[in-house]
């Protein structure tokens, strides 16, 4: 990984609290390991404190009381770190953009929340915009297309950063699909409340993915990836689906999302955990 000389190991490394996210923890732990690897290679000291949900499902369902309680837990667990980084534009966007709403009009909390939110970043944005990373030492042969998640793009401005780093991955050709920045139809609880609408949206997305000619779909939010991977597999499409952190960290040998793990891949994951 290439970082500016001013951020070399001679300087005191920033302490980064890795907010793993619920989906990564329960569905795709390899994304968390990839995120930690990337942050350490960028010269950070990484810790994973005891954590819980960011509160977005409750927030989007109108349950402000539960969302507020979860926000307090997150702030207490992470506020002593120099930075808080999540491999998810959705969770990072919830924290950075919506936590202030939960504490409006409370002087005892307002300053504390604002200071906390100022140091919250989506993973790839943090690597590029804060740590100045310009190149990763990773290889991934093939052609990929990138999906811009709604929260990462519209709440956090994550668009060029992942493409910049993916361009440095050896053997990877990046092609743009039509409407890369339109919703995949997941939307958290949206896909549960409105399944027919969600399915119609993701069907348009998978049509554009296949039309791009890419053999791999990459994105920065696991919820989006799960939704699109499921639809692609139901359609019988031979497109591998991966989180951007795994590709940038050189963990492309991991089975694609929804694909069964081989004995060798399981053994490699076990070794990485040790």
Secondary structure as UniProt FT lines:
FT   HELIX           5..7
FT   TURN            9..10
FT   STRAND          15..19
FT   HELIX           22..26
FT   HELIX           29..41
FT   TURN            42..43
FT   STRAND          45..47
FT   HELIX           56..60
FT   TURN            61..62
FT   HELIX           64..78
FT   TURN            79..80
FT   STRAND          83..86
FT   HELIX           89..93
FT   HELIX           94..98
FT   HELIX           99..102
FT   TURN            103..105
FT   HELIX           107..117
FT   TURN            118..119
FT   STRAND          120..122
FT   HELIX           123..125
FT   HELIX           126..130
FT   STRAND          139..147
FT   HELIX           150..156
FT   HELIX           160..166
FT   TURN            167..168
FT   STRAND          170..174
FT   TURN            178..181
FT   TURN            187..189
FT   HELIX           190..193
FT   HELIX           195..211
FT   TURN            212..213
FT   STRAND          216..219
FT   HELIX           222..234
FT   TURN            235..236
FT   STRAND          240..243
FT   HELIX           244..248
FT   TURN            249..250
FT   TURN            252..253
FT   TURN            257..258
FT   HELIX           263..273
//
